[in-house]
């Protein structure tokens, strides 16, 4: 189970690096943090999983989406 | 294999299939809905294991993930709404 979750994390991280759109990369980062929280939960560390869930799913996505919005979708403006 | 194991495996398989949609999804909306479905399945597994092992601390992980996952999804949908309004 641990190896399966780590392998899935590697696949999701590589897919996150290949994304063209910034918002898709943010969503894949959320999937990465979900797998990380599940891994910590499986390793009997519920407090670490709690922090990973709060930071990875909520604060990181919120700040990154806000930043993409402030920079107009990461597109170049003439 | 008990009934509990079958239910947990069902939810995990559901999450895995949704995760493929997150990875290969053509548009951003597909990835967003796929992540929502994946989160729902994983949350069900977390609650089932917490109830099975009789550890109430494990339930807090599912609760916090649900709340903050909703906030993150709300930020993404608000971004789409603002972009549609300005375009």
Backbone of each chain as nested JSON, in Angstrom:
{
  "chains": [
    {"id": "A", "residues": [
      {"number": 1, "name": "UNK", "atoms": {"N": [0.823, -1.206, 0.0], "CA": [0.0, 0.0, 0.0], "C": [0.862, 1.263, 0.0]}},
      {"number": 2, "name": "UNK", "atoms": {"N": [1.946, 1.246, 0.812], "CA": [2.829, 2.414, 0.848], "C": [3.509, 2.634, -0.494]}},
      {"number": 3, "name": "UNK", "atoms": {"N": [4.001, 1.535, -1.099], "CA": [4.663, 1.659, -2.399], "C": [3.688, 2.112, -3.477]}},
      {"number": 4, "name": "UNK", "atoms": {"N": [2.438, 1.629, -3.398], "CA": [1.429, 2.031, -4.386], "C": [1.15, 3.525, -4.298]}},
      {"number": 5, "name": "UNK", "atoms": {"N": [1.015, 4.04, -3.057], "CA": [0.736, 5.463, -2.889], "C": [1.92, 6.308, -3.344]}},
      {"number": 6, "name": "UNK", "atoms": {"N": [3.141, 5.855, -3.041], "CA": [4.322, 6.615, -3.466], "C": [4.46, 6.627, -4.984]}},
      {"number": 7, "name": "UNK", "atoms": {"N": [4.164, 5.472, -5.63], "CA": [4.212, 5.425, -7.088], "C": [3.186, 6.329, -7.73]}},
      {"number": 8, "name": "UNK", "atoms": {"N": [1.976, 6.344, -7.154], "CA": [0.94, 7.245, -7.66], "C": [1.351, 8.7, -7.484]}},
      {"number": 9, "name": "UNK", "atoms": {"N": [2.033, 8.991, -6.361], "CA": [2.503, 10.365, -6.151], "C": [3.528, 10.769, -7.203]}},
      {"number": 10, "name": "UNK", "atoms": {"N": [4.405, 9.847, -7.571], "CA": [5.403, 10.151, -8.607], "C": [4.707, 10.413, -9.937]}},
      {"number": 11, "name": "UNK", "atoms": {"N": [3.699, 9.574, -10.274], "CA": [2.986, 9.75, -11.55], "C": [2.273, 11.099, -11.578]}},
      {"number": 12, "name": "UNK", "atoms": {"N": [1.601, 11.442, -10.461], "CA": [0.862, 12.71, -10.42], "C": [1.829, 13.89, -10.473]}},
      {"number": 13, "name": "UNK", "atoms": {"N": [3.003, 13.77, -9.829], "CA": [3.97, 14.87, -9.849], "C": [4.524, 15.092, -11.25]}},
      {"number": 14, "name": "UNK", "atoms": {"N": [4.813, 13.992, -11.984], "CA": [5.311, 14.141, -13.35], "C": [4.241, 14.759, -14.242]}},
      {"number": 15, "name": "UNK", "atoms": {"N": [2.981, 14.319, -14.073], "CA": [1.885, 14.903, -14.852], "C": [1.719, 16.381, -14.531]}},
      {"number": 16, "name": "UNK", "atoms": {"N": [1.928, 16.749, -13.247], "CA": [1.816, 18.149, -12.838], "C": [2.886, 19.0, -13.515]}},
      {"number": 17, "name": "UNK", "atoms": {"N": [4.088, 18.43, -13.69], "CA": [5.15, 19.191, -14.363], "C": [4.876, 19.378, -15.845]}},
      {"number": 18, "name": "UNK", "atoms": {"N": [4.105, 18.455, -16.467], "CA": [3.876, 18.515, -17.907], "C": [2.71, 19.413, -18.292]}},
      {"number": 19, "name": "UNK", "atoms": {"N": [1.978, 19.937, -17.302], "CA": [0.784, 20.711, -17.616], "C": [1.152, 22.029, -18.277]}},
      {"number": 20, "name": "UNK", "atoms": {"N": [0.356, 22.414, -19.304], "CA": [0.556, 23.7, -19.964], "C": [-0.146, 24.821, -19.203]}},
      {"number": 21, "name": "UNK", "atoms": {"N": [-1.39, 24.546, -18.735], "CA": [-2.153, 25.58, -18.045], "C": [-1.807, 25.593, -16.561]}},
      {"number": 22, "name": "UNK", "atoms": {"N": [-1.65, 26.77, -15.955], "CA": [-1.289, 26.829, -14.537], "C": [-2.377, 26.281, -13.625]}},
      {"number": 23, "name": "UNK", "atoms": {"N": [-3.654, 26.476, -14.002], "CA": [-4.738, 26.018, -13.132], "C": [-4.802, 24.49, -13.068]}},
      {"number": 24, "name": "UNK", "atoms": {"N": [-4.51, 23.83, -14.204], "CA": [-4.46, 22.365, -14.206], "C": [-3.334, 21.868, -13.314]}},
      {"number": 25, "name": "UNK", "atoms": {"N": [-2.216, 22.592, -13.301], "CA": [-1.102, 22.202, -12.432], "C": [-1.486, 22.351, -10.965]}},
      {"number": 26, "name": "UNK", "atoms": {"N": [-2.292, 23.394, -10.646], "CA": [-2.734, 23.577, -9.259], "C": [-3.649, 22.435, -8.831]}},
      {"number": 27, "name": "UNK", "atoms": {"N": [-4.547, 22.013, -9.752], "CA": [-5.467, 20.919, -9.425], "C": [-4.684, 19.621, -9.216]}},
      {"number": 28, "name": "UNK", "atoms": {"N": [-3.672, 19.374, -10.053], "CA": [-2.866, 18.169, -9.877], "C": [-2.048, 18.234, -8.589]}},
      {"number": 29, "name": "UNK", "atoms": {"N": [-1.664, 19.464, -8.191], "CA": [-0.974, 19.605, -6.899], "C": [-1.905, 19.232, -5.743]}},
      {"number": 30, "name": "UNK", "atoms": {"N": [-3.208, 19.558, -5.914], "CA": [-4.184, 19.123, -4.908], "C": [-4.295, 17.614, -4.844]}},
      {"number": 31, "name": "UNK", "atoms": {"N": [-4.275, 16.95, -6.014], "CA": [-4.305, 15.487, -6.028], "C": [-3.049, 14.912, -5.373]}},
      {"number": 32, "name": "UNK", "atoms": {"N": [-1.897, 15.559, -5.598], "CA": [-0.638, 15.123, -4.979], "C": [-0.725, 15.204, -3.457]}},
      {"number": 33, "name": "UNK", "atoms": {"N": [-1.29, 16.321, -2.961], "CA": [-1.383, 16.473, -1.506], "C": [-2.429, 15.529, -0.92]}},
      {"number": 34, "name": "UNK", "atoms": {"N": [-3.467, 15.189, -1.707], "CA": [-4.442, 14.202, -1.236], "C": [-3.781, 12.842, -1.054]}},
      {"number": 35, "name": "UNK", "atoms": {"N": [-2.945, 12.446, -2.023], "CA": [-2.235, 11.169, -1.893], "C": [-1.25, 11.211, -0.725]}},
      {"number": 36, "name": "UNK", "atoms": {"N": [-0.631, 12.385, -0.505], "CA": [0.284, 12.506, 0.626], "C": [-0.426, 12.364, 1.958]}},
      {"number": 37, "name": "UNK", "atoms": {"N": [-1.614, 12.986, 2.053], "CA": [-2.387, 12.877, 3.293], "C": [-2.819, 11.433, 3.53]}},
      {"number": 38, "name": "UNK", "atoms": {"N": [-3.213, 10.749, 2.445], "CA": [-3.613, 9.341, 2.581], "C": [-2.429, 8.472, 3.001]}},
      {"number": 39, "name": "UNK", "atoms": {"N": [-1.236, 8.819, 2.502], "CA": [-0.033, 8.063, 2.876], "C": [0.285, 8.242, 4.364]}},
      {"number": 40, "name": "UNK", "atoms": {"N": [0.216, 9.487, 4.853], "CA": [0.474, 9.73, 6.268], "C": [-0.563, 9.046, 7.154]}},
      {"number": 41, "name": "UNK", "atoms": {"N": [-1.815, 9.04, 6.66], "CA": [-2.893, 8.37, 7.394], "C": [-2.626, 6.876, 7.488]}},
      {"number": 42, "name": "UNK", "atoms": {"N": [-2.16, 6.315, 6.392], "CA": [-1.874, 4.88, 6.374], "C": [-0.682, 4.526, 7.257]}},
      {"number": 43, "name": "UNK", "atoms": {"N": [0.245, 5.481, 7.427], "CA": [1.429, 5.23, 8.254], "C": [1.188, 5.587, 9.725]}},
      {"number": 44, "name": "UNK", "atoms": {"N": [-0.086, 5.651, 10.149], "CA": [-0.461, 5.892, 11.545], "C": [0.053, 7.227, 12.07]}},
      {"number": 45, "name": "UNK", "atoms": {"N": [-0.006, 8.275, 11.235], "CA": [0.362, 9.61, 11.687], "C": [-0.796, 10.56, 11.381]}},
      {"number": 46, "name": "UNK", "atoms": {"N": [-1.891, 10.478, 12.151], "CA": [-3.061, 11.287, 11.789], "C": [-2.843, 12.778, 11.965]}},
      {"number": 47, "name": "UNK", "atoms": {"N": [-1.944, 13.184, 12.87], "CA": [-1.72, 14.623, 13.051], "C": [-0.997, 15.221, 11.847]}},
      {"number": 48, "name": "UNK", "atoms": {"N": [-0.022, 14.478, 11.299], "CA": [0.674, 14.948, 10.105], "C": [-0.286, 14.978, 8.919]}},
      {"number": 49, "name": "UNK", "atoms": {"N": [-1.159, 13.96, 8.844], "CA": [-2.15, 13.941, 7.766], "C": [-3.099, 15.12, 7.893]}},
      {"number": 50, "name": "UNK", "atoms": {"N": [-3.424, 15.49, 9.122], "CA": [-4.306, 16.649, 9.364], "C": [-3.663, 17.922, 8.828]}},
      {"number": 51, "name": "UNK", "atoms": {"N": [-2.385, 18.132, 9.149], "CA": [-1.692, 19.331, 8.678], "C": [-1.545, 19.323, 7.17]}},
      {"number": 52, "name": "UNK", "atoms": {"N": [-1.207, 18.151, 6.615], "CA": [-1.068, 18.037, 5.159], "C": [-2.388, 18.361, 4.459]}},
      {"number": 53, "name": "UNK", "atoms": {"N": [-3.507, 17.896, 5.039], "CA": [-4.813, 18.166, 4.438], "C": [-5.135, 19.648, 4.498]}},
      {"number": 54, "name": "UNK", "atoms": {"N": [-4.872, 20.281, 5.653], "CA": [-5.22, 21.692, 5.81], "C": [-4.375, 22.565, 4.897]}},
      {"number": 55, "name": "UNK", "atoms": {"N": [-3.066, 22.298, 4.858], "CA": [-2.159, 23.144, 4.08], "C": [-2.259, 22.811, 2.593]}},
      {"number": 56, "name": "UNK", "atoms": {"N": [-2.21, 21.519, 2.263], "CA": [-2.162, 21.134, 0.857], "C": [-3.453, 21.38, 0.116]}},
      {"number": 57, "name": "UNK", "atoms": {"N": [-4.581, 21.019, 0.72], "CA": [-5.852, 21.134, -0.001], "C": [-6.398, 22.544, 0.056]}},
      {"number": 58, "name": "UNK", "atoms": {"N": [-6.255, 23.216, 1.198], "CA": [-6.903, 24.506, 1.35], "C": [-6.022, 25.681, 1.037]}},
      {"number": 59, "name": "UNK", "atoms": {"N": [-4.986, 25.882, 1.844], "CA": [-4.23, 27.134, 1.795], "C": [-3.433, 27.246, 0.5]}},
      {"number": 60, "name": "UNK", "atoms": {"N": [-2.786, 26.123, 0.088], "CA": [-1.968, 26.178, -1.123], "C": [-2.817, 26.457, -2.359]}},
      {"number": 61, "name": "UNK", "atoms": {"N": [-3.944, 25.738, -2.487], "CA": [-4.813, 25.95, -3.652], "C": [-5.365, 27.368, -3.653]}},
      {"number": 62, "name": "UNK", "atoms": {"N": [-5.758, 27.849, -2.484], "CA": [-6.332, 29.201, -2.387], "C": [-5.309, 30.252, -2.806]}},
      {"number": 63, "name": "UNK", "atoms": {"N": [-4.094, 30.148, -2.262], "CA": [-3.066, 31.158, -2.561], "C": [-2.646, 31.077, -4.018]}},
      {"number": 64, "name": "UNK", "atoms": {"N": [-2.488, 29.852, -4.573], "CA": [-2.041, 29.732, -5.962], "C": [-3.106, 30.235, -6.93]}},
      {"number": 65, "name": "UNK", "atoms": {"N": [-4.382, 29.899, -6.671], "CA": [-5.445, 30.369, -7.564], "C": [-5.559, 31.88, -7.489]}},
      {"number": 66, "name": "UNK", "atoms": {"N": [-5.43, 32.434, -6.29], "CA": [-5.469, 33.891, -6.132], "C": [-4.326, 34.552, -6.91]}},
      {"number": 67, "name": "UNK", "atoms": {"N": [-3.137, 33.926, -6.854], "CA": [-1.978, 34.469, -7.546], "C": [-2.154, 34.389, -9.064]}},
      {"number": 68, "name": "UNK", "atoms": {"N": [-2.711, 33.25, -9.56], "CA": [-2.969, 33.121, -11.002], "C": [-3.976, 34.175, -11.442]}},
      {"number": 69, "name": "UNK", "atoms": {"N": [-4.961, 34.424, -10.578], "CA": [-5.96, 35.439, -10.92], "C": [-5.324, 36.827, -10.98]}},
      {"number": 70, "name": "UNK", "atoms": {"N": [-4.431, 37.116, -10.043], "CA": [-3.789, 38.434, -10.039], "C": [-2.849, 38.625, -11.216]}},
      {"number": 71, "name": "UNK", "atoms": {"N": [-2.266, 37.509, -11.729], "CA": [-1.364, 37.616, -12.872], "C": [-2.078, 37.305, -14.181]}},
      {"number": 72, "name": "UNK", "atoms": {"N": [-3.404, 37.351, -14.185], "CA": [-4.237, 37.176, -15.387], "C": [-3.965, 35.835, -16.064]}},
      {"number": 73, "name": "UNK", "atoms": {"N": [-4.045, 34.747, -15.313], "CA": [-3.944, 33.415, -15.881], "C": [-2.561, 33.017, -16.344]}},
      {"number": 74, "name": "UNK", "atoms": {"N": [-1.542, 33.759, -15.96], "CA": [-0.194, 33.406, -16.342], "C": [0.11, 33.62, -17.812]}},
      {"number": 75, "name": "UNK", "atoms": {"N": [-0.777, 34.335, -18.529], "CA": [-0.536, 34.566, -19.961], "C": [0.239, 35.865, -20.142]}},
      {"number": 76, "name": "UNK", "atoms": {"N": [0.985, 35.893, -21.254], "CA": [1.772, 37.083, -21.533], "C": [0.881, 38.159, -22.122]}},
      {"number": 77, "name": "UNK", "atoms": {"N": [1.005, 39.348, -21.584], "CA": [0.205, 40.468, -22.078], "C": [1.122, 41.457, -22.776]}},
      {"number": 78, "name": "UNK", "atoms": {"N": [0.706, 41.863, -23.987], "CA": [1.52, 42.837, -24.727], "C": [1.213, 44.252, -24.256]}}
    ]},
    {"id": "B", "residues": [
      {"number": 1, "name": "UNK", "atoms": {"N": [-12.469, -12.561, 3.022], "CA": [-12.666, -11.119, 2.801], "C": [-14.046, -10.718, 3.311]}},
      {"number": 2, "name": "UNK", "atoms": {"N": [-14.046, -9.793, 4.251], "CA": [-15.309, -9.412, 4.872], "C": [-16.013, -8.341, 4.037]}},
      {"number": 3, "name": "UNK", "atoms": {"N": [-17.201, -7.988, 4.494], "CA": [-17.972, -6.955, 3.794], "C": [-17.278, -5.601, 3.858]}},
      {"number": 4, "name": "UNK", "atoms": {"N": [-16.61, -5.354, 5.003], "CA": [-15.88, -4.085, 5.174], "C": [-14.773, -3.929, 4.132]}},
      {"number": 5, "name": "UNK", "atoms": {"N": [-14.017, -5.024, 3.915], "CA": [-12.931, -4.959, 2.93], "C": [-13.473, -4.716, 1.532]}},
      {"number": 6, "name": "UNK", "atoms": {"N": [-14.608, -5.33, 1.222], "CA": [-15.183, -5.155, -0.115], "C": [-15.587, -3.703, -0.329]}},
      {"number": 7, "name": "UNK", "atoms": {"N": [-16.196, -3.086, 0.713], "CA": [-16.633, -1.694, 0.578], "C": [-15.424, -0.772, 0.427]}},
      {"number": 8, "name": "UNK", "atoms": {"N": [-14.361, -1.014, 1.236], "CA": [-13.162, -0.172, 1.145], "C": [-12.516, -0.319, -0.229]}},
      {"number": 9, "name": "UNK", "atoms": {"N": [-12.432, -1.542, -0.74], "CA": [-11.836, -1.742, -2.057], "C": [-12.669, -1.09, -3.152]}},
      {"number": 10, "name": "UNK", "atoms": {"N": [-13.999, -1.119, -2.985], "CA": [-14.862, -0.462, -3.972], "C": [-14.587, 1.031, -4.031]}},
      {"number": 11, "name": "UNK", "atoms": {"N": [-14.496, 1.662, -2.847], "CA": [-14.243, 3.109, -2.833], "C": [-12.845, 3.432, -3.356]}},
      {"number": 12, "name": "UNK", "atoms": {"N": [-11.866, 2.574, -3.037], "CA": [-10.513, 2.834, -3.525], "C": [-10.437, 2.694, -5.043]}},
      {"number": 13, "name": "UNK", "atoms": {"N": [-11.147, 1.7, -5.6], "CA": [-11.164, 1.548, -7.054], "C": [-11.853, 2.736, -7.705]}},
      {"number": 14, "name": "UNK", "atoms": {"N": [-12.92, 3.22, -7.073], "CA": [-13.617, 4.406, -7.569], "C": [-12.686, 5.616, -7.593]}},
      {"number": 15, "name": "UNK", "atoms": {"N": [-11.906, 5.769, -6.513], "CA": [-10.967, 6.892, -6.449], "C": [-9.875, 6.753, -7.503]}},
      {"number": 16, "name": "UNK", "atoms": {"N": [-9.406, 5.529, -7.739], "CA": [-8.334, 5.329, -8.715], "C": [-8.814, 5.669, -10.12]}},
      {"number": 17, "name": "UNK", "atoms": {"N": [-10.024, 5.27, -10.456], "CA": [-10.553, 5.581, -11.784], "C": [-10.739, 7.088, -11.935]}},
      {"number": 18, "name": "UNK", "atoms": {"N": [-11.199, 7.751, -10.866], "CA": [-11.352, 9.21, -10.94], "C": [-10.0, 9.898, -11.056]}},
      {"number": 19, "name": "UNK", "atoms": {"N": [-8.962, 9.302, -10.436], "CA": [-7.628, 9.905, -10.495], "C": [-7.058, 9.851, -11.908]}},
      {"number": 20, "name": "UNK", "atoms": {"N": [-7.406, 8.806, -12.671], "CA": [-6.965, 8.784, -14.077], "C": [-7.574, 9.94, -14.85]}},
      {"number": 21, "name": "UNK", "atoms": {"N": [-8.819, 10.298, -14.53], "CA": [-9.434, 11.443, -15.205], "C": [-8.726, 12.74, -14.813]}},
      {"number": 22, "name": "UNK", "atoms": {"N": [-8.253, 12.819, -13.556], "CA": [-7.505, 14.013, -13.153], "C": [-6.212, 14.113, -13.961]}},
      {"number": 23, "name": "UNK", "atoms": {"N": [-5.565, 12.983, -14.234], "CA": [-4.27, 13.025, -14.915], "C": [-4.445, 13.261, -16.406]}},
      {"number": 24, "name": "UNK", "atoms": {"N": [-5.386, 12.54, -17.067], "CA": [-5.471, 12.624, -18.528], "C": [-6.533, 13.58, -19.006]}},
      {"number": 25, "name": "UNK", "atoms": {"N": [-7.302, 14.185, -18.092], "CA": [-8.446, 14.992, -18.503], "C": [-8.081, 16.091, -19.481]}},
      {"number": 26, "name": "UNK", "atoms": {"N": [-8.847, 16.241, -20.562], "CA": [-8.436, 17.237, -21.576], "C": [-8.561, 18.665, -21.059]}},
      {"number": 27, "name": "UNK", "atoms": {"N": [-9.638, 18.993, -20.38], "CA": [-9.843, 20.374, -19.953], "C": [-9.656, 20.496, -18.448]}},
      {"number": 28, "name": "UNK", "atoms": {"N": [-9.599, 21.753, -17.998], "CA": [-9.39, 21.998, -16.566], "C": [-10.624, 21.598, -15.759]}},
      {"number": 29, "name": "UNK", "atoms": {"N": [-11.809, 21.777, -16.357], "CA": [-13.044, 21.442, -15.645], "C": [-13.124, 19.934, -15.394]}},
      {"number": 30, "name": "UNK", "atoms": {"N": [-12.677, 19.126, -16.375], "CA": [-12.636, 17.681, -16.171], "C": [-11.754, 17.324, -14.979]}},
      {"number": 31, "name": "UNK", "atoms": {"N": [-10.613, 17.981, -14.894], "CA": [-9.687, 17.69, -13.786], "C": [-10.291, 18.115, -12.452]}},
      {"number": 32, "name": "UNK", "atoms": {"N": [-11.019, 19.234, -12.459], "CA": [-11.608, 19.72, -11.21], "C": [-12.666, 18.749, -10.689]}},
      {"number": 33, "name": "UNK", "atoms": {"N": [-13.562, 18.314, -11.598], "CA": [-14.605, 17.379, -11.172], "C": [-13.995, 16.031, -10.788]}},
      {"number": 34, "name": "UNK", "atoms": {"N": [-12.946, 15.614, -11.514], "CA": [-12.277, 14.365, -11.17], "C": [-11.642, 14.406, -9.797]}},
      {"number": 35, "name": "UNK", "atoms": {"N": [-11.031, 15.564, -9.465], "CA": [-10.428, 15.694, -8.133], "C": [-11.511, 15.689, -7.054]}},
      {"number": 36, "name": "UNK", "atoms": {"N": [-12.667, 16.279, -7.375], "CA": [-13.778, 16.264, -6.415], "C": [-14.252, 14.841, -6.143]}},
      {"number": 37, "name": "UNK", "atoms": {"N": [-14.374, 14.035, -7.185], "CA": [-14.811, 12.64, -7.015], "C": [-13.76, 11.819, -6.283]}},
      {"number": 38, "name": "UNK", "atoms": {"N": [-12.482, 12.057, -6.613], "CA": [-11.405, 11.334, -5.927], "C": [-11.41, 11.643, -4.434]}},
      {"number": 39, "name": "UNK", "atoms": {"N": [-11.595, 12.942, -4.113], "CA": [-11.629, 13.337, -2.713], "C": [-12.801, 12.69, -1.978]}},
      {"number": 40, "name": "UNK", "atoms": {"N": [-13.961, 12.61, -2.65], "CA": [-15.133, 12.007, -2.009], "C": [-14.881, 10.539, -1.67]}},
      {"number": 41, "name": "UNK", "atoms": {"N": [-14.274, 9.792, -2.623], "CA": [-13.991, 8.387, -2.368], "C": [-12.974, 8.185, -1.26]}},
      {"number": 42, "name": "UNK", "atoms": {"N": [-11.917, 9.016, -1.269], "CA": [-10.879, 8.881, -0.244], "C": [-11.439, 9.231, 1.132]}},
      {"number": 43, "name": "UNK", "atoms": {"N": [-12.315, 10.257, 1.186], "CA": [-12.924, 10.625, 2.465], "C": [-13.782, 9.486, 3.01]}},
      {"number": 44, "name": "UNK", "atoms": {"N": [-14.507, 8.795, 2.119], "CA": [-15.309, 7.658, 2.565], "C": [-14.42, 6.57, 3.154]}},
      {"number": 45, "name": "UNK", "atoms": {"N": [-13.272, 6.324, 2.509], "CA": [-12.343, 5.305, 3.025], "C": [-11.795, 5.719, 4.394]}},
      {"number": 46, "name": "UNK", "atoms": {"N": [-11.454, 7.018, 4.543], "CA": [-10.908, 7.497, 5.823], "C": [-11.922, 7.313, 6.942]}},
      {"number": 47, "name": "UNK", "atoms": {"N": [-13.186, 7.661, 6.685], "CA": [-14.215, 7.534, 7.723], "C": [-14.466, 6.065, 8.051]}},
      {"number": 48, "name": "UNK", "atoms": {"N": [-14.478, 5.207, 7.017], "CA": [-14.724, 3.779, 7.258], "C": [-13.626, 3.171, 8.128]}},
      {"number": 49, "name": "UNK", "atoms": {"N": [-12.363, 3.525, 7.826], "CA": [-11.258, 2.96, 8.615], "C": [-11.3, 3.498, 10.047]}},
      {"number": 50, "name": "UNK", "atoms": {"N": [-11.661, 4.785, 10.205], "CA": [-11.742, 5.367, 11.549], "C": [-12.817, 4.68, 12.38]}},
      {"number": 51, "name": "UNK", "atoms": {"N": [-13.959, 4.394, 11.766], "CA": [-15.036, 3.737, 12.512], "C": [-14.658, 2.283, 12.805]}},
      {"number": 52, "name": "UNK", "atoms": {"N": [-13.991, 1.643, 11.839], "CA": [-13.621, 0.231, 12.033], "C": [-12.605, 0.064, 13.172]}},
      {"number": 53, "name": "UNK", "atoms": {"N": [-11.607, 0.975, 13.214], "CA": [-10.563, 0.84, 14.227], "C": [-10.908, 1.531, 15.533]}},
      {"number": 54, "name": "UNK", "atoms": {"N": [-12.064, 2.192, 15.62], "CA": [-12.531, 2.848, 16.841], "C": [-11.539, 3.887, 17.362]}},
      {"number": 55, "name": "UNK", "atoms": {"N": [-10.967, 4.683, 16.456], "CA": [-10.052, 5.75, 16.861], "C": [-10.683, 7.081, 16.435]}},
      {"number": 56, "name": "UNK", "atoms": {"N": [-11.177, 7.884, 17.375], "CA": [-11.88, 9.106, 16.969], "C": [-10.961, 10.166, 16.365]}},
      {"number": 57, "name": "UNK", "atoms": {"N": [-9.645, 10.092, 16.64], "CA": [-8.729, 11.095, 16.105], "C": [-8.691, 11.017, 14.576]}},
      {"number": 58, "name": "UNK", "atoms": {"N": [-8.855, 9.787, 14.042], "CA": [-8.798, 9.617, 12.598], "C": [-9.947, 10.327, 11.885]}},
      {"number": 59, "name": "UNK", "atoms": {"N": [-11.063, 10.531, 12.614], "CA": [-12.189, 11.22, 11.981], "C": [-11.872, 12.687, 11.711]}},
      {"number": 60, "name": "UNK", "atoms": {"N": [-10.992, 13.286, 12.552], "CA": [-10.66, 14.7, 12.376], "C": [-9.963, 14.947, 11.042]}},
      {"number": 61, "name": "UNK", "atoms": {"N": [-9.159, 13.966, 10.6], "CA": [-8.471, 14.121, 9.317], "C": [-9.493, 14.265, 8.193]}},
      {"number": 62, "name": "UNK", "atoms": {"N": [-10.51, 13.397, 8.21], "CA": [-11.544, 13.466, 7.169], "C": [-12.303, 14.778, 7.249]}},
      {"number": 63, "name": "UNK", "atoms": {"N": [-12.603, 15.231, 8.47], "CA": [-13.355, 16.484, 8.65], "C": [-12.569, 17.669, 8.102]}},
      {"number": 64, "name": "UNK", "atoms": {"N": [-11.284, 17.768, 8.494], "CA": [-10.462, 18.903, 8.058], "C": [-10.248, 18.846, 6.554]}},
      {"number": 65, "name": "UNK", "atoms": {"N": [-10.05, 17.631, 6.008], "CA": [-9.837, 17.568, 4.563], "C": [-11.089, 17.99, 3.817]}},
      {"number": 66, "name": "UNK", "atoms": {"N": [-12.262, 17.626, 4.339], "CA": [-13.501, 18.011, 3.671], "C": [-13.657, 19.525, 3.655]}},
      {"number": 67, "name": "UNK", "atoms": {"N": [-13.419, 20.174, 4.806], "CA": [-13.612, 21.624, 4.892], "C": [-12.64, 22.354, 3.973]}},
      {"number": 68, "name": "UNK", "atoms": {"N": [-11.352, 22.005, 4.045], "CA": [-10.367, 22.761, 3.279], "C": [-10.401, 22.402, 1.797]}},
      {"number": 69, "name": "UNK", "atoms": {"N": [-10.776, 21.154, 1.479], "CA": [-10.964, 20.82, 0.081], "C": [-12.09, 21.609, -0.543]}},
      {"number": 70, "name": "UNK", "atoms": {"N": [-13.143, 21.832, 0.246], "CA": [-14.249, 22.656, -0.251], "C": [-13.793, 24.093, -0.479]}},
      {"number": 71, "name": "UNK", "atoms": {"N": [-12.951, 24.613, 0.419], "CA": [-12.474, 25.997, 0.249], "C": [-11.615, 26.104, -1.013]}},
      {"number": 72, "name": "UNK", "atoms": {"N": [-10.754, 25.108, -1.249], "CA": [-9.927, 25.138, -2.444], "C": [-10.747, 25.061, -3.72]}},
      {"number": 73, "name": "UNK", "atoms": {"N": [-11.749, 24.181, -3.715], "CA": [-12.616, 24.053, -4.89], "C": [-13.403, 25.334, -5.115]}},
      {"number": 74, "name": "UNK", "atoms": {"N": [-13.807, 25.973, -4.017], "CA": [-14.546, 27.237, -4.121], "C": [-13.678, 28.312, -4.753]}},
      {"number": 75, "name": "UNK", "atoms": {"N": [-12.374, 28.333, -4.426], "CA": [-11.467, 29.318, -5.017], "C": [-11.352, 29.092, -6.517]}},
      {"number": 76, "name": "UNK", "atoms": {"N": [-11.258, 27.82, -6.951], "CA": [-11.118, 27.529, -8.384], "C": [-12.383, 27.923, -9.133]}},
      {"number": 77, "name": "UNK", "atoms": {"N": [-13.555, 27.609, -8.574], "CA": [-14.8, 27.965, -9.259], "C": [-15.011, 29.472, -9.289]}},
      {"number": 78, "name": "UNK", "atoms": {"N": [-14.566, 30.166, -8.228], "CA": [-14.658, 31.637, -8.227], "C": [-13.762, 32.231, -9.303]}},
      {"number": 79, "name": "UNK", "atoms": {"N": [-12.606, 31.596, -9.535], "CA": [-11.708, 32.043, -10.6], "C": [-12.371, 31.897, -11.962]}},
      {"number": 80, "name": "UNK", "atoms": {"N": [-13.035, 30.751, -12.187], "CA": [-13.747, 30.552, -13.454], "C": [-14.849, 31.583, -13.619]}},
      {"number": 81, "name": "UNK", "atoms": {"N": [-15.58, 31.854, -12.555], "CA": [-16.678, 32.81, -12.612], "C": [-16.171, 34.203, -12.978]}},
      {"number": 82, "name": "UNK", "atoms": {"N": [-15.078, 34.642, -12.36], "CA": [-14.533, 35.964, -12.665], "C": [-14.014, 36.038, -14.096]}},
      {"number": 83, "name": "UNK", "atoms": {"N": [-13.439, 34.918, -14.583], "CA": [-12.898, 34.934, -15.939], "C": [-14.018, 35.008, -16.971]}},
      {"number": 84, "name": "UNK", "atoms": {"N": [-15.136, 34.29, -16.692], "CA": [-16.276, 34.369, -17.607], "C": [-16.862, 35.777, -17.62]}},
      {"number": 85, "name": "UNK", "atoms": {"N": [-16.845, 36.433, -16.446], "CA": [-17.449, 37.754, -16.343], "C": [-16.618, 38.799, -17.097]}},
      {"number": 86, "name": "UNK", "atoms": {"N": [-15.272, 38.654, -17.005], "CA": [-14.418, 39.651, -17.63], "C": [-14.278, 39.395, -19.133]}},
      {"number": 87, "name": "UNK", "atoms": {"N": [-14.455, 38.144, -19.58], "CA": [-14.262, 37.827, -20.998], "C": [-15.493, 38.224, -21.822]}}
    ]}
  ]
}
